[in-house]
Amino acid sequence: MKVRLADIIVSMNELRKENEKLRAIVIELTEQLSSELHMREYKIEIDDVPENLNTTVVQLTKTVDNPLI
């Protein structure tokens, strides 16, 4: 009986250590997810940006008759 009790105690201690490690991993992943969600909240996507943006801006200001230069 003593041997079984000792084995159970060892197993419990191992499970506690593993549980602590898993809790730490969950906390770390939760923080990473929170940070990523926060960054995505303020993300701006711009599609179809011309290759020569400066030329396009100059052309646009001429078109609206309000030159930047």
Contact map, one row per residue, 1 for C-alpha under 8 A:
111110000000000000000000000000000000000000000000000000000000000000000
111111000000000000000000000000000000000000000000000000000000000000000
111111100000000000000000000000000000000000000000000000000000000000000
111111110000000000000000000000000000000000000000000000000000000000000
111111111000000000000000000000000000000000000000000000000000000000000
011111111100000000000000000000000000000000000000000000000000000000000
001111111110000000000000000000000000000000000000000000000000000000000
000111111111000000000000000000000000000000000000000000000000000000000
000011111111100000000000000000000000000000000000000000000000000000000
000001111111110000000000000000000000000000000000000000000000000000000
000000111111111000000000000000000000000000000000000000000000000000000
000000011111111100000000000000000000000000000000000000000000000000000
000000001111111110000000000000000000000000000000000000000000000000000
000000000111111111000000000000000000000000000000000000000000000000000
000000000011111111100000000000000000000000000000000000000000000000000
000000000001111111110000000000000000000000000000000000000000000000000
000000000000111111111000000000000000000000000000000000000000000000000
000000000000011111111100000000000000000000000000000000000000000000000
000000000000001111111110000000000000000000000000000000000000000000000
000000000000000111111111000000000000000000000000000000000000000000000
000000000000000011111111100000000000000000000000000000000000000000000
000000000000000001111111110000000000000000000000000000000000000000000
000000000000000000111111111000000000000000000000000000000000000000000
000000000000000000011111111100000000000000000000000000000000000000000
000000000000000000001111111110000000000000000000000000000000000000000
000000000000000000000111111111000000000000000000000000000000000000000
000000000000000000000011111111100000000000000000000000000000000000000
000000000000000000000001111111110000000000000000000000000000000000000
000000000000000000000000111111111000000000000000000000000000000000000
000000000000000000000000011111111100000000000000000000000000000000000
000000000000000000000000001111111110000000000000000000000000000000000
000000000000000000000000000111111111000000000000000000000000000000000
000000000000000000000000000011111111100000000000000000000000000000000
000000000000000000000000000001111111110000000000000000000000000000000
000000000000000000000000000000111111111000000000000000000000000000000
000000000000000000000000000000011111111100000000000000000000000000000
000000000000000000000000000000001111111110000000000000000000000000000
000000000000000000000000000000000111111111000000000000000000000000000
000000000000000000000000000000000011111111100000000000000000000000000
000000000000000000000000000000000001111111100000000000000000000000000
000000000000000000000000000000000000111111100000000000000000000000000
000000000000000000000000000000000000011111110000000000000000000000000
000000000000000000000000000000000000001111111000000000000000000000000
000000000000000000000000000000000000000001111100000000000000000000000
000000000000000000000000000000000000000000111110000000000000000000000
000000000000000000000000000000000000000000011111100000000000000000000
000000000000000000000000000000000000000000001111100000000000000000000
000000000000000000000000000000000000000000000111110000000000000000000
000000000000000000000000000000000000000000000111111010000000000000000
000000000000000000000000000000000000000000000001111110010000000000000
000000000000000000000000000000000000000000000000111110000000000000000
000000000000000000000000000000000000000000000000011111110000000000000
000000000000000000000000000000000000000000000000111111111000000000000
000000000000000000000000000000000000000000000000000111111100000000000
000000000000000000000000000000000000000000000000000111111110000000000
000000000000000000000000000000000000000000000000010111111111000000000
000000000000000000000000000000000000000000000000000011111111100000000
000000000000000000000000000000000000000000000000000001111111110000110
000000000000000000000000000000000000000000000000000000111111111000000
000000000000000000000000000000000000000000000000000000011111111100000
000000000000000000000000000000000000000000000000000000001111111111110
000000000000000000000000000000000000000000000000000000000111111111100
000000000000000000000000000000000000000000000000000000000011111111000
000000000000000000000000000000000000000000000000000000000001111111000
000000000000000000000000000000000000000000000000000000000000111111100
000000000000000000000000000000000000000000000000000000000000111111110
000000000000000000000000000000000000000000000000000000000100110011111
000000000000000000000000000000000000000000000000000000000100100001111
000000000000000000000000000000000000000000000000000000000000000000111
